[in-house]
Amino acid sequence: KSSISPLRKINSVINSYALARQKEIDTLQKNAEFRREFIADISHELKTPIFATQGYIHTLLDGAMDDKQVRMKFLKRAAKSLDSLDILVQDLLTLNQMESGVIKFHFSDFDLKEIIEEVIDELEHKASKRKVKINFKYDPEKSFITHADRQKIYRVCQNLIFNAVKYNHDEGEVKINLKAQKNHIQVEIKDDGQGIPPEDLKRIFERFYRVEKSRNKKEGGTGLGLAIVKHILEGHKSKISVSSTVGKGSIFSFSLPLSKSANQEEITKTDSS
Ligand code: ADP
């Protein structure tokens, strides 16, 4: 009788050990699978600009060099392909640093309104293919001073606003709203463009995920923008939300904390007036 119990004990120890080992093996397999997929994705993305640049240079070497006009055209195209390769590598490095947690955040007080105006300026200076009207609305009486990483939040606004223009139709409209709430500032970027199907909506924040790959390829971009946005906001303990209707458009929104010191100044100002 007494020998059953120790045997059971040994059995249960062996079982739990086997279970733990299996879990370890599963995690390792998942990691290996993730790495394999990541390398396949990267190689695929790198191939496009590399092949294009190779093509232009070989055509030049094969004789296109002799005609000045053709030469300029091909050199410009090769330069453009190298630029997109550079952006892709930079985005990959940023994302990699964010995923491994080595990237540092530098917090300071700044005006969110200014950031959005700078992005709109940048967009107007870039010769955009789309003639999209940008409507930026905020309450001039309110303060929009947040405490966050200025450079990274610029990147968030840039990615979201550029996408709202890129995935819009000609003569479309982008509405940007800033709302100051009790402790937060709510940023909303609304477009009346193509919209995103529900099955893609939950996946657009994954690296390299694109809705309708061929159509989006024409628009340019690395497919990493929204993954970067998500990580930056996570670093601010914030989240990006999206709602979208195909054919009608999308709304991307996030919130950032209202700066405590700016909030205090505002209160003192109202007190003394
Ligand atoms: P990309 O470099 O391809 O623009 P992103 O990570 O910024 O990559 O976006 C991922 C995908 O999500 C895009 O390829 C596009 O299909 C979709 N998307 C993003 N923003 C919008 C938008 N405002 N309207 C419609 N589709 C969008």
Residues whose N, C-alpha, C, O or C-beta is under 5 A from the ligand:
A	BS01	ADP	N163 A164 Y167 G195 I196 I204 Y209 R210 V211 N216 G220 G221 T222 G223 L224 G225 L226 A227 S250
